[in-house]
């Protein structure tokens, strides 16, 4: 009997590649840059013969932070990765990386659909603007801010266990 454990054939692909694949698939499924709320998908992409991810819609909520905090969203941990899809307004950044005022009120605002993917090997995002839907902008995990922090906590922080009442 061979007691050696075989090496996996395919590991989890590069997280930016996963984000691009998820965004491309969602772009064919979602014909809008104005969703009624953020969506959470479970994504399986390891050990697949193709690079196309297998996705399952798990939940939707008008508030992305409440979606990430919902106990039922922990189901995403049963997958190789989780993807958050949200739409909204984007505005140009100042040289210091900040935005002047609310993006929705900025003179140069643009509609955007953002896909953020998180897995054990990191976080990455891919986005499209409504006025340039054939262009995809990627970020290999360097994003900062409240959404980036919430997604990192969602995946990497241990689940909270509530004590049972006696």
CORLINPE-V979946 format. One record per residue. N is the residue number from 0. RES is the residue in one letter. PSI is psi in degrees with one decimal (NA if undefined). OMEGA is omega in whole degrees, 0 to 359 (NA if undefined). NEAR is the number of other ideal C-beta (glycine too) atoms within 10 Angstrom. Layout:
N RES PSI OMEGA NEAR
N RES PSI OMEGA NEAR
//
This chain:
0 X 131.8 180 2
1 X 117.0 182 5
2 X 0.3 179 4
3 X 139.2 177 5
4 X 124.8 181 6
5 X 148.4 176 6
6 X 143.9 177 6
7 X 144.9 180 9
8 X -44.7 181 8
9 X 129.8 174 10
10 X -172.3 178 11
11 X 127.5 179 18
12 X 167.3 175 19
13 X 135.0 186 13
14 X -33.6 178 21
15 X -38.7 176 18
16 X -38.6 178 17
17 X -45.1 180 26
18 X -42.4 179 30
19 X -43.5 179 21
20 X -42.4 178 22
21 X -45.3 180 26
22 X -42.3 179 26
23 X -43.1 180 16
24 X -43.7 179 18
25 X -33.0 180 19
26 X -31.1 177 16
27 X -20.2 183 7
28 X -29.0 185 9
29 X 112.6 181 15
30 X 51.5 183 7
31 X 151.4 172 10
32 X 17.5 177 17
33 X 84.2 178 9
34 X 152.3 179 15
35 X -9.2 178 10
36 X 172.4 176 15
37 X 149.2 179 23
38 X 144.1 176 21
39 X 126.4 178 23
40 X 143.5 166 23
41 X 139.4 185 21
42 X 126.9 171 23
43 X 127.5 183 15
44 X -10.5 178 24
45 X 151.9 177 18
46 X 34.5 178 11
47 X 139.8 181 13
48 X -19.1 178 7
49 X 170.2 179 8
50 X -5.7 181 12
51 X 125.2 181 12
52 X 151.4 174 28
53 X 121.7 188 13
54 X 149.9 179 19
55 X 121.4 176 13
56 X 122.4 183 12
57 X -38.8 184 20
58 X 162.0 176 17
59 X 143.3 179 14
60 X 144.4 179 17
61 X -26.2 182 10
62 X 117.5 184 12
63 X -34.2 181 22
64 X -39.5 176 14
65 X -35.0 176 12
66 X -47.1 181 22
67 X -31.1 181 21
68 X -12.9 183 14
69 X 134.0 179 15
70 X -35.9 181 9
71 X -20.6 180 10
72 X -15.3 177 19
73 X -16.5 176 13
74 X -27.5 181 15
75 X -25.7 181 23
76 X -9.8 177 12
77 X -6.3 182 11
78 X 171.4 176 20
79 X -32.7 184 22
80 X 167.9 173 29
81 X 146.8 177 26
82 X 133.3 174 30
83 X 130.4 178 23
84 X 128.6 179 23
85 X 155.1 178 18
86 X 160.0 179 20
87 X -158.2 180 16
88 X 143.3 173 14
89 X 149.7 178 19
90 X 156.2 180 18
91 X 145.8 177 12
92 X 148.0 172 11
93 X 167.9 178 9
94 X -27.6 180 5
95 X 4.2 177 5
96 X 2.9 179 8
97 X 167.5 177 7
98 X 139.8 178 13
99 X 105.3 179 13
100 X -171.0 180 10
101 X 134.0 179 10
102 X -34.9 182 17
103 X -16.2 181 11
104 X -1.7 182 10
105 X 142.1 180 15
106 X -29.8 182 8
107 X 27.5 182 9
108 X 154.0 179 17
109 X 144.5 174 15
110 X 139.6 184 17
111 X 147.4 170 19
112 X 120.3 185 22
113 X 134.0 174 21
114 X 120.7 177 27
115 X 128.1 180 26
116 X 135.4 178 31
117 X 138.2 178 25
118 X 179.5 181 21
119 X -25.0 181 11
120 X 17.2 171 15
121 X -166.5 182 19
122 X 140.3 175 24
123 X 160.1 179 26
124 X 159.1 175 27
125 X 138.8 180 24
126 X 159.2 175 19
127 X 147.7 174 22
128 X 144.1 181 15
129 X -33.6 182 14
130 X -7.5 175 10
131 X 63.4 188 10
132 X -11.5 179 13
133 X -7.0 180 6
134 X 131.0 177 9
135 X 129.8 178 16
136 X 128.7 181 14
137 X 156.2 174 14
138 X 120.2 183 16
139 X 39.6 175 14
140 X 13.1 181 17
141 X 0.5 180 9
142 X 147.6 177 16
143 X 171.1 178 8
144 X -178.5 187 8
145 X -37.6 180 9
146 X -43.1 178 18
147 X -42.6 179 17
148 X -41.7 181 11
149 X -40.3 180 16
150 X -39.4 177 22
151 X -44.9 177 15
152 X -43.8 182 11
153 X -45.0 186 21
154 X -40.8 190 17
155 X -22.0 178 11
156 X 144.4 178 8
157 X 148.5 179 5
158 X 149.0 178 7
159 X 129.9 178 8
160 X 123.3 178 6
161 X 136.9 179 6
162 X 140.7 178 5
163 X 141.9 176 5
164 X 136.0 179 4
165 X NA NA 3
//
